[in-house]
Amino acid sequence: MTRSPVLLVHGGAWDIPADLLDAHEQGVFDALQEGWKLLESGGTALDAVQAAVTVLEDDPAFDAGRGSFLTRDSRVQLDALIMDGATLRAGGVACVERLRNPIQAARLVLDESSHVYFVGQGAEEFAQAHGLPLIDNAELVLDRERRRLAEAQARENAGTPDNTFSGRPPAEPPDSHDTVGAVALDQHGRLAAATSTGGTLNKDPGRVGDSSLIGCGCYADNASAAVSLTGWGEPIMKLVLGKWSTDRVLGGGSPEQVAPDAMAYLFRRLGGHGGIILLSPDGRYGMAHNTPRMAWGVHTADGPRTGTKL
Ligand code: ASP
């Protein structure tokens, strides 16, 4: 039976300032276009989420690929995961510094390795051995991010409460969370999910957040649902919130209801903030955020829809 495909993307959940709203909405729109081209011509959900996330990584508006937040020592360190709901194959990379598109390295892990997860230099060498060029980390660093880091470190030195989610629970929703993700259902009824991030601003080198951890910031299983999350990574990973959400769909919850429930649970248990996109194999979907805004996009046979607040 041929299914009507569905593609959902997000570009982070936070208080996106007015002057950045257009760039965020354009970014999710562009990602939808690229992923949808594949889905409508019979392509796989896996290829579609990879294509959508690649567009978002290449867009400097987001905290993924070039333009990501900087570590405490002024470098870009990237994490990404991709998962095929039809086979449960998954590929992840973390703390990579010399790859332009970590989601492509993650896909190579999924396709070419019997392992699921590579970090640091080993991940870069694996990607290079499978055809991805290694670049200088400086190519991923923007002046905008040098300024953001300097401001965060000045706040830190002044003892001002850290509002960037680099470690401690914040009193307020985060300054900025621009992680990107996609979930898709293809014509063959297969689900897939992908999430990519530069992590949190001013993070310690070597820190890995939820985004690339299986079942935390990303998960896909045709028996339940596909999910991608964004937000303050430490609480999300402690709650294994991606798997928590897909399990609830498996247990009979609708994605429309489970998505806001997941955000409520994140806040209730650990005071966490973030956003979620969730898609079940029958094409129903849910999206939610407990931050002031989230860049989101949905493409169905009825066309694309985008926004920066639900
Ligand atoms: N969840 C990401 C992390 O903690 C950050 C984000 O979503 O913006 O690494």
py3Dmol code that shows the C-alpha trace and the ligand (Angstrom):
import py3Dmol

protein = """\
ATOM      1  CA  MET A   1       0.000   0.000   0.000  1.00  0.00           C
ATOM      2  CA  THR A   2       1.371   3.411  -0.928  1.00  0.00           C
ATOM      3  CA  ARG A   3       1.289   5.932   1.876  1.00  0.00           C
ATOM      4  CA  SER A   4       1.011   9.660   1.696  1.00  0.00           C
ATOM      5  CA  PRO A   5       4.409  10.948   2.870  1.00  0.00           C
ATOM      6  CA  VAL A   6       4.915  13.363   5.747  1.00  0.00           C
ATOM      7  CA  LEU A   7       7.994  15.422   6.632  1.00  0.00           C
ATOM      8  CA  LEU A   8       8.478  17.458   9.816  1.00  0.00           C
ATOM      9  CA  VAL A   9      11.503  19.607  10.614  1.00  0.00           C
ATOM     10  CA  HIS A  10      12.568  21.865  13.462  1.00  0.00           C
ATOM     11  CA  GLY A  11      15.265  24.470  13.837  1.00  0.00           C
ATOM     12  CA  GLY A  12      15.473  24.785  17.597  1.00  0.00           C
ATOM     13  CA  ALA A  13      13.215  25.983  20.416  1.00  0.00           C
ATOM     14  CA  TRP A  14      13.985  29.192  22.323  1.00  0.00           C
ATOM     15  CA  ASP A  15      12.990  32.837  22.476  1.00  0.00           C
ATOM     16  CA  ILE A  16      13.936  33.537  18.851  1.00  0.00           C
ATOM     17  CA  PRO A  17      14.312  37.332  18.582  1.00  0.00           C
ATOM     18  CA  ALA A  18      12.137  39.255  16.120  1.00  0.00           C
ATOM     19  CA  ASP A  19      15.033  40.069  13.786  1.00  0.00           C
ATOM     20  CA  LEU A  20      15.913  36.360  13.388  1.00  0.00           C
ATOM     21  CA  LEU A  21      12.402  35.022  12.812  1.00  0.00           C
ATOM     22  CA  ASP A  22      12.477  35.330   9.016  1.00  0.00           C
ATOM     23  CA  ALA A  23      15.833  33.571   8.710  1.00  0.00           C
ATOM     24  CA  HIS A  24      14.596  30.713  10.880  1.00  0.00           C
ATOM     25  CA  GLU A  25      11.353  30.319   8.988  1.00  0.00           C
ATOM     26  CA  GLN A  26      13.126  30.483   5.625  1.00  0.00           C
ATOM     27  CA  GLY A  27      15.603  27.856   6.849  1.00  0.00           C
ATOM     28  CA  VAL A  28      12.948  25.332   7.827  1.00  0.00           C
ATOM     29  CA  PHE A  29      11.090  26.031   4.579  1.00  0.00           C
ATOM     30  CA  ASP A  30      14.228  25.320   2.515  1.00  0.00           C
ATOM     31  CA  ALA A  31      14.805  22.093   4.430  1.00  0.00           C
ATOM     32  CA  LEU A  32      11.217  20.978   3.768  1.00  0.00           C
ATOM     33  CA  GLN A  33      11.615  21.610   0.046  1.00  0.00           C
ATOM     34  CA  GLU A  34      14.741  19.492  -0.197  1.00  0.00           C
ATOM     35  CA  GLY A  35      13.375  16.586   1.818  1.00  0.00           C
ATOM     36  CA  TRP A  36       9.979  16.663   0.139  1.00  0.00           C
ATOM     37  CA  LYS A  37      11.488  16.402  -3.354  1.00  0.00           C
ATOM     38  CA  LEU A  38      12.781  12.980  -2.373  1.00  0.00           C
ATOM     39  CA  LEU A  39       9.636  11.819  -0.591  1.00  0.00           C
ATOM     40  CA  GLU A  40       7.237  12.764  -3.368  1.00  0.00           C
ATOM     41  CA  SER A  41       9.319  10.946  -5.972  1.00  0.00           C
ATOM     42  CA  GLY A  42       9.259   7.728  -3.932  1.00  0.00           C
ATOM     43  CA  GLY A  43      12.525   8.263  -2.026  1.00  0.00           C
ATOM     44  CA  THR A  44      13.137   6.869   1.428  1.00  0.00           C
ATOM     45  CA  ALA A  45      12.371   8.582   4.713  1.00  0.00           C
ATOM     46  CA  LEU A  46      16.027   8.054   5.605  1.00  0.00           C
ATOM     47  CA  ASP A  47      17.262   9.998   2.565  1.00  0.00           C
ATOM     48  CA  ALA A  48      14.666  12.703   3.185  1.00  0.00           C
ATOM     49  CA  VAL A  49      15.660  13.395   6.804  1.00  0.00           C
ATOM     50  CA  GLN A  50      19.318  13.398   5.813  1.00  0.00           C
ATOM     51  CA  ALA A  51      18.655  15.882   2.999  1.00  0.00           C
ATOM     52  CA  ALA A  52      16.550  18.159   5.210  1.00  0.00           C
ATOM     53  CA  VAL A  53      19.107  18.193   8.012  1.00  0.00           C
ATOM     54  CA  THR A  54      21.959  18.806   5.567  1.00  0.00           C
ATOM     55  CA  VAL A  55      20.188  21.999   4.416  1.00  0.00           C
ATOM     56  CA  LEU A  56      19.796  23.118   8.034  1.00  0.00           C
ATOM     57  CA  GLU A  57      23.443  22.316   8.841  1.00  0.00           C
ATOM     58  CA  ASP A  58      24.521  24.417   5.858  1.00  0.00           C
ATOM     59  CA  ASP A  59      22.351  27.337   6.969  1.00  0.00           C
ATOM     60  CA  PRO A  60      24.335  29.525   9.397  1.00  0.00           C
ATOM     61  CA  ALA A  61      21.121  30.621  11.137  1.00  0.00           C
ATOM     62  CA  PHE A  62      21.132  27.352  13.090  1.00  0.00           C
ATOM     63  CA  ASP A  63      23.275  25.722  15.768  1.00  0.00           C
ATOM     64  CA  ALA A  64      24.384  22.861  13.532  1.00  0.00           C
ATOM     65  CA  GLY A  65      27.275  22.667  11.093  1.00  0.00           C
ATOM     66  CA  ARG A  66      28.798  26.055  10.213  1.00  0.00           C
ATOM     67  CA  GLY A  67      27.588  28.791  12.575  1.00  0.00           C
ATOM     68  CA  SER A  68      27.250  26.522  15.602  1.00  0.00           C
ATOM     69  CA  PHE A  69      27.845  27.664  19.158  1.00  0.00           C
ATOM     70  CA  LEU A  70      31.433  27.569  20.337  1.00  0.00           C
ATOM     71  CA  THR A  71      32.938  25.503  23.089  1.00  0.00           C
ATOM     72  CA  ARG A  72      34.560  27.177  26.059  1.00  0.00           C
ATOM     73  CA  ASP A  73      37.830  27.127  24.071  1.00  0.00           C
ATOM     74  CA  SER A  74      36.344  28.687  20.926  1.00  0.00           C
ATOM     75  CA  ARG A  75      35.919  25.620  18.732  1.00  0.00           C
ATOM     76  CA  VAL A  76      32.929  24.096  16.981  1.00  0.00           C
ATOM     77  CA  GLN A  77      32.198  20.527  18.150  1.00  0.00           C
ATOM     78  CA  LEU A  78      29.329  18.776  16.420  1.00  0.00           C
ATOM     79  CA  ASP A  79      27.026  15.843  17.262  1.00  0.00           C
ATOM     80  CA  ALA A  80      24.508  14.102  14.977  1.00  0.00           C
ATOM     81  CA  LEU A  81      22.360  10.966  14.811  1.00  0.00           C
ATOM     82  CA  ILE A  82      20.276   9.391  12.056  1.00  0.00           C
ATOM     83  CA  MET A  83      17.976   6.395  12.509  1.00  0.00           C
ATOM     84  CA  ASP A  84      15.970   4.173  10.181  1.00  0.00           C
ATOM     85  CA  GLY A  85      12.677   3.131  11.763  1.00  0.00           C
ATOM     86  CA  ALA A  86      12.176   0.242   9.342  1.00  0.00           C
ATOM     87  CA  THR A  87      15.349  -1.605  10.365  1.00  0.00           C
ATOM     88  CA  LEU A  88      16.413   0.135  13.607  1.00  0.00           C
ATOM     89  CA  ARG A  89      19.764   0.786  11.976  1.00  0.00           C
ATOM     90  CA  ALA A  90      21.333   3.942  13.401  1.00  0.00           C
ATOM     91  CA  GLY A  91      24.487   5.995  12.982  1.00  0.00           C
ATOM     92  CA  GLY A  92      25.839   8.635  15.312  1.00  0.00           C
ATOM     93  CA  VAL A  93      28.874  10.871  15.622  1.00  0.00           C
ATOM     94  CA  ALA A  94      29.864  13.200  18.439  1.00  0.00           C
ATOM     95  CA  CYS A  95      32.513  15.812  19.167  1.00  0.00           C
ATOM     96  CA  VAL A  96      33.567  16.047  15.525  1.00  0.00           C
ATOM     97  CA  GLU A  97      35.418  19.220  14.611  1.00  0.00           C
ATOM     98  CA  ARG A  98      36.486  18.755  11.010  1.00  0.00           C
ATOM     99  CA  LEU A  99      33.287  17.714   9.225  1.00  0.00           C
ATOM    100  CA  ARG A 100      31.051  20.207   7.454  1.00  0.00           C
ATOM    101  CA  ASN A 101      28.000  17.936   7.626  1.00  0.00           C
ATOM    102  CA  PRO A 102      28.047  15.579  10.587  1.00  0.00           C
ATOM    103  CA  ILE A 103      24.692  14.109   9.514  1.00  0.00           C
ATOM    104  CA  GLN A 104      26.428  12.731   6.424  1.00  0.00           C
ATOM    105  CA  ALA A 105      29.060  11.108   8.599  1.00  0.00           C
ATOM    106  CA  ALA A 106      26.274   9.669  10.763  1.00  0.00           C
ATOM    107  CA  ARG A 107      24.627   8.245   7.642  1.00  0.00           C
ATOM    108  CA  LEU A 108      27.917   6.610   6.646  1.00  0.00           C
ATOM    109  CA  VAL A 109      28.104   4.996  10.068  1.00  0.00           C
ATOM    110  CA  LEU A 110      24.567   3.691   9.588  1.00  0.00           C
ATOM    111  CA  ASP A 111      25.299   2.360   6.097  1.00  0.00           C
ATOM    112  CA  GLU A 112      28.885   1.215   6.295  1.00  0.00           C
ATOM    113  CA  SER A 113      29.663   0.170   9.843  1.00  0.00           C
ATOM    114  CA  SER A 114      28.619  -2.622  12.146  1.00  0.00           C
ATOM    115  CA  HIS A 115      28.998  -0.089  14.960  1.00  0.00           C
ATOM    116  CA  VAL A 116      26.431   2.562  15.808  1.00  0.00           C
ATOM    117  CA  TYR A 117      28.417   5.443  17.284  1.00  0.00           C
ATOM    118  CA  PHE A 118      31.791   7.082  16.715  1.00  0.00           C
ATOM    119  CA  VAL A 119      33.323  10.055  18.534  1.00  0.00           C
ATOM    120  CA  GLY A 120      36.060  12.605  17.957  1.00  0.00           C
ATOM    121  CA  GLN A 121      39.047  11.721  15.871  1.00  0.00           C
ATOM    122  CA  GLY A 122      37.848   8.174  15.263  1.00  0.00           C
ATOM    123  CA  ALA A 123      34.600   9.525  13.817  1.00  0.00           C
ATOM    124  CA  GLU A 124      36.474  11.931  11.571  1.00  0.00           C
ATOM    125  CA  GLU A 125      38.813   9.238  10.348  1.00  0.00           C
ATOM    126  CA  PHE A 126      35.897   6.900   9.672  1.00  0.00           C
ATOM    127  CA  ALA A 127      34.145   9.618   7.661  1.00  0.00           C
ATOM    128  CA  GLN A 128      37.283  10.459   5.718  1.00  0.00           C
ATOM    129  CA  ALA A 129      37.930   6.797   4.933  1.00  0.00           C
ATOM    130  CA  HIS A 130      34.406   6.696   3.463  1.00  0.00           C
ATOM    131  CA  GLY A 131      34.853   9.744   1.264  1.00  0.00           C
ATOM    132  CA  LEU A 132      33.989  12.833   3.331  1.00  0.00           C
ATOM    133  CA  PRO A 133      36.594  15.616   3.199  1.00  0.00           C
ATOM    134  CA  LEU A 134      38.054  16.889   6.469  1.00  0.00           C
ATOM    135  CA  ILE A 135      38.066  20.665   6.860  1.00  0.00           C
ATOM    136  CA  ASP A 136      39.703  23.136   9.186  1.00  0.00           C
ATOM    137  CA  ASN A 137      37.570  23.842  12.277  1.00  0.00           C
ATOM    138  CA  ALA A 138      37.934  27.588  11.575  1.00  0.00           C
ATOM    139  CA  GLU A 139      35.707  27.140   8.494  1.00  0.00           C
ATOM    140  CA  LEU A 140      32.809  26.341  10.843  1.00  0.00           C
ATOM    141  CA  VAL A 141      33.356  29.346  13.149  1.00  0.00           C
ATOM    142  CA  LEU A 142      31.442  32.608  12.618  1.00  0.00           C
ATOM    143  CA  ASP A 143      32.336  36.006  14.121  1.00  0.00           C
ATOM    144  CA  ARG A 144      28.759  36.150  15.438  1.00  0.00           C
ATOM    145  CA  GLU A 145      29.552  33.100  17.552  1.00  0.00           C
ATOM    146  CA  ARG A 146      32.863  34.520  18.783  1.00  0.00           C
ATOM    147  CA  ARG A 147      30.871  37.502  20.050  1.00  0.00           C
ATOM    148  CA  ARG A 148      28.204  35.293  21.644  1.00  0.00           C
ATOM    149  CA  LEU A 149      30.877  33.283  23.413  1.00  0.00           C
ATOM    150  CA  ALA A 150      32.636  36.409  24.675  1.00  0.00           C
ATOM    151  CA  GLU A 151      29.321  37.698  26.045  1.00  0.00           C
ATOM    152  CA  ALA A 152      28.531  34.391  27.744  1.00  0.00           C
ATOM    153  CA  GLN A 153      31.977  34.238  29.303  1.00  0.00           C
ATOM    154  CA  ALA A 154      31.719  37.861  30.455  1.00  0.00           C
ATOM    155  CA  ARG A 155      28.389  37.024  32.141  1.00  0.00           C
ATOM    156  CA  GLU A 156      29.985  33.982  33.702  1.00  0.00           C
ATOM    157  CA  ASN A 157      32.944  35.976  35.016  1.00  0.00           C
ATOM    158  CA  ALA A 158      30.607  38.620  36.389  1.00  0.00           C
ATOM    159  CA  GLY A 159      28.711  35.907  38.237  1.00  0.00           C
ATOM    160  CA  THR A 160      25.491  36.681  36.311  1.00  0.00           C
ATOM    161  CA  PRO A 161      23.185  33.635  36.261  1.00  0.00           C
ATOM    162  CA  ASP A 162      24.011  31.464  33.301  1.00  0.00           C
ATOM    163  CA  ASN A 163      21.059  31.419  30.952  1.00  0.00           C
ATOM    164  CA  THR A 164      22.648  29.406  28.172  1.00  0.00           C
ATOM    165  CA  PHE A 165      22.076  25.860  29.422  1.00  0.00           C
ATOM    166  CA  SER A 166      25.777  25.059  29.526  1.00  0.00           C
ATOM    167  CA  GLY A 167      25.292  23.046  32.663  1.00  0.00           C
ATOM    168  CA  ARG A 168      23.200  24.375  35.508  1.00  0.00           C
ATOM    169  CA  PRO A 169      19.410  24.507  35.547  1.00  0.00           C
ATOM    170  CA  PRO A 170      18.394  27.929  34.263  1.00  0.00           C
ATOM    171  CA  ALA A 171      15.874  30.126  35.965  1.00  0.00           C
ATOM    172  CA  GLU A 172      14.458  31.103  32.573  1.00  0.00           C
ATOM    173  CA  PRO A 173      14.086  29.456  29.184  1.00  0.00           C
ATOM    174  CA  PRO A 174      17.374  29.414  27.240  1.00  0.00           C
ATOM    175  CA  ASP A 175      18.886  32.330  25.399  1.00  0.00           C
ATOM    176  CA  SER A 176      19.353  30.261  22.320  1.00  0.00           C
ATOM    177  CA  HIS A 177      18.720  26.719  21.137  1.00  0.00           C
ATOM    178  CA  ASP A 178      19.083  26.208  17.421  1.00  0.00           C
ATOM    179  CA  THR A 179      19.620  22.461  17.098  1.00  0.00           C
ATOM    180  CA  VAL A 180      18.005  21.035  13.962  1.00  0.00           C
ATOM    181  CA  GLY A 181      16.065  17.865  13.259  1.00  0.00           C
ATOM    182  CA  ALA A 182      13.710  16.058  10.918  1.00  0.00           C
ATOM    183  CA  VAL A 183      11.332  13.093  10.984  1.00  0.00           C
ATOM    184  CA  ALA A 184       9.731  11.553   7.910  1.00  0.00           C
ATOM    185  CA  LEU A 185       7.299   8.914   6.701  1.00  0.00           C
ATOM    186  CA  ASP A 186       7.798   7.716   3.131  1.00  0.00           C
ATOM    187  CA  GLN A 187       5.462   6.193   0.546  1.00  0.00           C
ATOM    188  CA  HIS A 188       6.519   2.717   1.627  1.00  0.00           C
ATOM    189  CA  GLY A 189       5.454   3.366   5.217  1.00  0.00           C
ATOM    190  CA  ARG A 190       8.994   3.678   6.593  1.00  0.00           C
ATOM    191  CA  LEU A 191       9.868   6.163   9.328  1.00  0.00           C
ATOM    192  CA  ALA A 192      13.217   7.875   9.914  1.00  0.00           C
ATOM    193  CA  ALA A 193      14.630  10.569  12.197  1.00  0.00           C
ATOM    194  CA  ALA A 194      17.727  12.771  12.248  1.00  0.00           C
ATOM    195  CA  THR A 195      19.069  15.387  14.683  1.00  0.00           C
ATOM    196  CA  SER A 196      22.205  17.541  14.410  1.00  0.00           C
ATOM    197  CA  THR A 197      23.692  20.119  16.760  1.00  0.00           C
ATOM    198  CA  GLY A 198      26.635  22.211  17.814  1.00  0.00           C
ATOM    199  CA  GLY A 199      25.460  21.672  21.385  1.00  0.00           C
ATOM    200  CA  THR A 200      25.260  24.415  23.966  1.00  0.00           C
ATOM    201  CA  LEU A 201      27.079  27.732  24.058  1.00  0.00           C
ATOM    202  CA  ASN A 202      30.275  27.771  26.134  1.00  0.00           C
ATOM    203  CA  LYS A 203      30.129  23.994  26.670  1.00  0.00           C
ATOM    204  CA  ASP A 204      33.170  22.205  27.968  1.00  0.00           C
ATOM    205  CA  PRO A 205      35.156  20.474  25.207  1.00  0.00           C
ATOM    206  CA  GLY A 206      34.073  16.851  24.938  1.00  0.00           C
ATOM    207  CA  ARG A 207      30.571  17.474  26.292  1.00  0.00           C
ATOM    208  CA  VAL A 208      27.900  15.505  24.433  1.00  0.00           C
ATOM    209  CA  GLY A 209      24.241  16.506  24.697  1.00  0.00           C
ATOM    210  CA  ASP A 210      21.040  14.624  24.041  1.00  0.00           C
ATOM    211  CA  SER A 211      20.789  15.324  20.310  1.00  0.00           C
ATOM    212  CA  SER A 212      22.948  12.501  18.998  1.00  0.00           C
ATOM    213  CA  LEU A 213      22.202   9.992  21.750  1.00  0.00           C
ATOM    214  CA  ILE A 214      19.895   7.247  20.619  1.00  0.00           C
ATOM    215  CA  GLY A 215      16.496   7.492  22.326  1.00  0.00           C
ATOM    216  CA  CYS A 216      17.304  10.905  23.793  1.00  0.00           C
ATOM    217  CA  GLY A 217      17.281  13.638  21.101  1.00  0.00           C
ATOM    218  CA  CYS A 218      16.439  11.263  18.256  1.00  0.00           C
ATOM    219  CA  TYR A 219      14.748   7.909  17.700  1.00  0.00           C
ATOM    220  CA  ALA A 220      12.800   6.062  15.021  1.00  0.00           C
ATOM    221  CA  ASP A 221      10.973   2.747  15.105  1.00  0.00           C
ATOM    222  CA  ASN A 222       8.241   1.751  12.685  1.00  0.00           C
ATOM    223  CA  ALA A 223       6.583  -0.115  15.531  1.00  0.00           C
ATOM    224  CA  SER A 224       6.018   3.151  17.406  1.00  0.00           C
ATOM    225  CA  ALA A 225       7.097   6.562  16.057  1.00  0.00           C
ATOM    226  CA  ALA A 226       9.926   8.840  14.935  1.00  0.00           C
ATOM    227  CA  VAL A 227      11.043  11.766  17.062  1.00  0.00           C
ATOM    228  CA  SER A 228      13.549  14.624  17.138  1.00  0.00           C
ATOM    229  CA  LEU A 229      14.045  16.946  20.101  1.00  0.00           C
ATOM    230  CA  THR A 230      15.785  20.189  20.860  1.00  0.00           C
ATOM    231  CA  GLY A 231      16.397  22.079  24.055  1.00  0.00           C
ATOM    232  CA  TRP A 232      18.473  21.807  27.164  1.00  0.00           C
ATOM    233  CA  GLY A 233      20.239  18.520  26.565  1.00  0.00           C
ATOM    234  CA  GLU A 234      21.110  17.325  30.057  1.00  0.00           C
ATOM    235  CA  PRO A 235      17.501  16.950  31.313  1.00  0.00           C
ATOM    236  CA  ILE A 236      16.373  15.495  27.969  1.00  0.00           C
ATOM    237  CA  MET A 237      19.000  12.782  28.121  1.00  0.00           C
ATOM    238  CA  LYS A 238      18.374  11.968  31.782  1.00  0.00           C
ATOM    239  CA  LEU A 239      14.737  11.279  30.912  1.00  0.00           C
ATOM    240  CA  VAL A 240      15.605   9.453  27.633  1.00  0.00           C
ATOM    241  CA  LEU A 241      12.810  11.636  26.352  1.00  0.00           C
ATOM    242  CA  GLY A 242      12.805  10.532  22.713  1.00  0.00           C
ATOM    243  CA  LYS A 243      12.155   6.914  23.656  1.00  0.00           C
ATOM    244  CA  TRP A 244       9.767   7.997  26.413  1.00  0.00           C
ATOM    245  CA  SER A 245       7.701   9.702  23.706  1.00  0.00           C
ATOM    246  CA  THR A 246       7.751   6.900  21.121  1.00  0.00           C
ATOM    247  CA  ASP A 247       6.848   4.375  23.843  1.00  0.00           C
ATOM    248  CA  ARG A 248       3.783   6.416  24.662  1.00  0.00           C
ATOM    249  CA  VAL A 249       2.697   6.344  21.033  1.00  0.00           C
ATOM    250  CA  LEU A 250       3.242   2.574  21.068  1.00  0.00           C
ATOM    251  CA  GLY A 251       1.038   2.409  24.149  1.00  0.00           C
ATOM    252  CA  GLY A 252      -1.818   4.092  22.276  1.00  0.00           C
ATOM    253  CA  GLY A 253      -1.128   7.795  22.815  1.00  0.00           C
ATOM    254  CA  SER A 254      -1.651  10.090  19.852  1.00  0.00           C
ATOM    255  CA  PRO A 255       1.416  12.045  18.700  1.00  0.00           C
ATOM    256  CA  GLU A 256      -0.681  15.225  18.974  1.00  0.00           C
ATOM    257  CA  GLN A 257      -1.100  14.578  22.702  1.00  0.00           C
ATOM    258  CA  VAL A 258       2.215  12.881  23.485  1.00  0.00           C
ATOM    259  CA  ALA A 259       4.268  15.829  22.142  1.00  0.00           C
ATOM    260  CA  PRO A 260       2.932  18.390  24.668  1.00  0.00           C
ATOM    261  CA  ASP A 261       2.913  15.696  27.364  1.00  0.00           C
ATOM    262  CA  ALA A 262       6.648  15.159  26.787  1.00  0.00           C
ATOM    263  CA  MET A 263       7.351  18.869  27.248  1.00  0.00           C
ATOM    264  CA  ALA A 264       5.225  18.970  30.399  1.00  0.00           C
ATOM    265  CA  TYR A 265       7.067  15.918  31.759  1.00  0.00           C
ATOM    266  CA  LEU A 266      10.459  17.483  30.943  1.00  0.00           C
ATOM    267  CA  PHE A 267       9.562  20.580  32.905  1.00  0.00           C
ATOM    268  CA  ARG A 268       7.829  18.782  35.764  1.00  0.00           C
ATOM    269  CA  ARG A 269      10.655  16.329  36.403  1.00  0.00           C
ATOM    270  CA  LEU A 270      13.727  18.468  35.824  1.00  0.00           C
ATOM    271  CA  GLY A 271      12.669  22.018  35.001  1.00  0.00           C
ATOM    272  CA  GLY A 272      13.796  21.454  31.398  1.00  0.00           C
ATOM    273  CA  HIS A 273      12.824  23.398  28.314  1.00  0.00           C
ATOM    274  CA  GLY A 274      12.753  22.434  24.676  1.00  0.00           C
ATOM    275  CA  GLY A 275      10.770  21.358  21.669  1.00  0.00           C
ATOM    276  CA  ILE A 276       9.712  18.119  19.968  1.00  0.00           C
ATOM    277  CA  ILE A 277       8.479  16.805  16.615  1.00  0.00           C
ATOM    278  CA  LEU A 278       6.839  13.358  16.668  1.00  0.00           C
ATOM    279  CA  LEU A 279       5.415  11.277  13.793  1.00  0.00           C
ATOM    280  CA  SER A 280       3.641   7.921  13.857  1.00  0.00           C
ATOM    281  CA  PRO A 281       3.611   5.317  11.053  1.00  0.00           C
ATOM    282  CA  ASP A 282       0.008   6.190  10.166  1.00  0.00           C
ATOM    283  CA  GLY A 283       1.078   9.764   9.364  1.00  0.00           C
ATOM    284  CA  ARG A 284      -0.336  11.477  12.459  1.00  0.00           C
ATOM    285  CA  TYR A 285       2.047  13.942  14.023  1.00  0.00           C
ATOM    286  CA  GLY A 286       2.529  16.185  17.017  1.00  0.00           C
ATOM    287  CA  MET A 287       4.756  19.172  17.699  1.00  0.00           C
ATOM    288  CA  ALA A 288       5.222  21.110  20.919  1.00  0.00           C
ATOM    289  CA  HIS A 289       7.596  23.435  22.720  1.00  0.00           C
ATOM    290  CA  ASN A 290       7.645  24.917  26.186  1.00  0.00           C
ATOM    291  CA  THR A 291       9.934  27.746  25.110  1.00  0.00           C
ATOM    292  CA  PRO A 292       8.494  31.010  23.743  1.00  0.00           C
ATOM    293  CA  ARG A 293       9.166  29.892  20.149  1.00  0.00           C
ATOM    294  CA  MET A 294      10.271  26.981  17.981  1.00  0.00           C
ATOM    295  CA  ALA A 295      11.130  27.075  14.281  1.00  0.00           C
ATOM    296  CA  TRP A 296       9.004  24.295  12.732  1.00  0.00           C
ATOM    297  CA  GLY A 297       7.909  23.036   9.342  1.00  0.00           C
ATOM    298  CA  VAL A 298       5.524  20.341   8.095  1.00  0.00           C
ATOM    299  CA  HIS A 299       5.101  19.069   4.550  1.00  0.00           C
ATOM    300  CA  THR A 300       2.238  16.756   3.592  1.00  0.00           C
ATOM    301  CA  ALA A 301       0.524  16.132   0.263  1.00  0.00           C
ATOM    302  CA  ASP A 302      -1.390  19.351   1.040  1.00  0.00           C
ATOM    303  CA  GLY A 303       1.823  21.390   0.819  1.00  0.00           C
ATOM    304  CA  PRO A 304       4.325  23.004   3.208  1.00  0.00           C
ATOM    305  CA  ARG A 305       3.542  24.926   6.379  1.00  0.00           C
ATOM    306  CA  THR A 306       6.112  26.695   8.531  1.00  0.00           C
ATOM    307  CA  GLY A 307       6.161  28.869  11.633  1.00  0.00           C
ATOM    308  CA  THR A 308       8.131  30.027  14.633  1.00  0.00           C
ATOM    309  CA  LYS A 309       5.502  29.418  17.303  1.00  0.00           C
ATOM    310  CA  LEU A 310       2.826  26.758  17.727  1.00  0.00           C
TER     311      LEU A 310
END
"""
ligand_1 = """\
9
LIG
N 19.885 19.724 22.809
C 21.104 20.360 22.380
C 22.199 19.987 23.314
O 21.989 20.008 24.514
C 21.001 21.825 22.281
C 19.824 22.339 21.504
O 18.854 21.650 21.305
O 19.901 23.480 21.055
O 23.291 19.744 22.866
"""
view = py3Dmol.view(width=600, height=400)
view.addModel(protein, "pdb")
view.setStyle({"model": 0}, {"cartoon": {"style": "trace"}})
view.addModel(ligand_1, "xyz")
view.setStyle({"model": 1}, {"stick": {}})
view.zoomTo()
view.show()
